[in-house]
Amino acid sequence: MRFTKIFTLSVAALAIANCADDKFNYDKNETQKGTLSFAGLSIDYSSEMVTKAEAADGTYMLYVYDAGESLVWSEQYSTVTEGTGSISLLAGDYRLDIRSTAAAVPEAKFSSPVYGASETFSITAGETTTLGTITCTLLQCAVSVEYNDDFIGMVTGDGNTSVEVMSGYPLDYALSYNSGAPKYERRIGYFAVNGDNTTMVVTFKGSIENKTQKMTTTVTDLKPRDYHIVKFMKKVDATGQVTIGIEIDGLVADAVLDNDVQASEEGDGNDPQAPVGDGGIKLVSTCDYDIAQPITVPASGNPFNLTLKAVVPNGVLRFTVDIASTNEDFINSVNTVGGTNLDLINPSEAAMGVFDIVPFPHGSELAGKTEVDFDLSGAQTAILGFPGSHTFTMNVVDKKGCKNSIDVVLVVE
């Protein structure tokens, strides 16, 4: 199954546009400017999930960023098509981002697909730049949950399948016993995907033959446009032994993941396979500060050497940071550059701005590491503008499933 949207930007030469249409007031020397033409703009989408191609509405958003990643222009599709059809920009390199909604891509939400694309282009002074065909595709992965009839026949109470891609943002697919006629959530859930190493965790918990059953499995290497169908089923082997299996079919590969739980096994709601303890995950100071205590950030001009190390003996699977503060302005500032929940291994493009405020290490190279070094000294300048107590909760999951969450608190007096 494949999700696509077709975004067509027809090519036509127009005269250099009047700067009055530039709502960002990007008014510099006119001799240094060129034109980006939007003449003949139309947006369609075509997908195997619908029976025919349909024209997109006017709510699509267009964003132009300069080489320094500053937003220099944005407008709604309907306004562009009804207006002059071009904008005036300083000569240089740019990126056009297209998104089917003005809102950010939700971490996890039912029936909320978001389509988009990015295209780089250059502006030459005194000339008109036009773009060819740009294909907008699904920016998320999609997941639906099913149960085969034999499995449904074993259900004796309510249950739930939790699917989590972005740490801290699970989506629950409820299974209702419904007085012996079970019903379940059939909507497709859409999940933000950040990076090539994104992992999906699927957990079922429910009453099967009057016993609480729980099983968990993972899918790695998720990518945008993947559509995974998670199916729970009753299986009977050659000896007549009954098991419960999870089958996950995806766009990348069809696979049956072997994570069976005996249907006759007595359950108490806890996963008997779950790891015990924190796996030795800890944060240790590599400087003079005691990171177990609140750390007062010194005034500008005074040295601030804050270094620490995350020790993860079993290797990092997930590493996220939750940011909290007693200063609302600080939270608002963080929210403008990506939000208060950071995935260090697979950071979103929007979240990259947070690392200019607090320089956390980030990137796919953190996956599997047994030690991660932090140098937060550079946070001093940015954070001094926000008096209060700022808490950074380091959440680590290792490759064996062990977890630990540790706070680092910075105080600005």
Salt bridges, closest charged atoms under 4 A:
GLU30 OE2 - LYS33 NZ 3.53
GLU69 OE2 - ARG95 NH1 2.99
ASP97 OD1 - ARG95 NE 2.80
GLU146 OE1 - LYS231 NZ 3.80
GLU164 OE1 - ARG318 NH1 3.65
GLU185 OE2 - ARG187 NE 2.84
ASP221 OD2 - LYS223 NZ 2.78
ASP226 OD2 - HIS228 NE2 3.70
ASP260 OD2 - LYS235 NZ 3.50
GLU349 OE2 - ARG95 NH2 2.99
GLU371 OE1 - LYS309 NZ 3.61
ASP373 OD1 - LYS309 NZ 2.54
